[in-house]
Amino acid sequence: MSAKKDDGRKTISENRKARHEYFITDTWEAGIELKGTEVKSLRTGQANITESYASFEDDGSFCLINAYIPEFQDAGRFFQHEPRRKRRLLLHKSELAKLFQAVERKGMTVIPLELYFNARGRAKLKLAIAEGKKLHDKRETAAKRDWDRQKARIMRDKG
């Protein structure tokens, strides 16, 4: 379900796999263009952004692809939205230029980290520019995490 943060944010969905599968280099906050039933469905806290990504379309817009926002049950069948439709992301031109440059020149990808309502009640998406980890990088990260846990345990027992 949704959890309240101390800065007025209400988290809807979080992409926990992203930090395991990617090296995160930079993050941005983007608005999302949503329909009415999508907003109501998000307020119930049942969205999924784990398998989604963001990319530039042919018409120059920047879209969130494959994010799952379930249909709102109380709306009639004529007012429903498509659960996995492309949703346009709202960013400043300078931010879009930086993202486009990173994706095109450096071969990085743009992934969503968190979907939330800000203090004003607007749906926002925390985006990250990321580079995919190789299998040996994932093993190295896991080994480092285990070693840090062992160090903390040893220091706690001795101290």
Secondary structure, 3 states (H helix, E strand, C coil): CCEECCCCCEEEEECCHHHHHEEEEEEEEEEECCCHHHHHHHHCCCCECCCCEEEECCCCCEEEECCECCCCCCCCCCCCCCCCCCEEEECCHHHHHHHHHHHHHHCCEEEEEEEEECCCCCEEEEEEEEEECCHHHHHHHHHHHHHHHHHHHHHHHHC
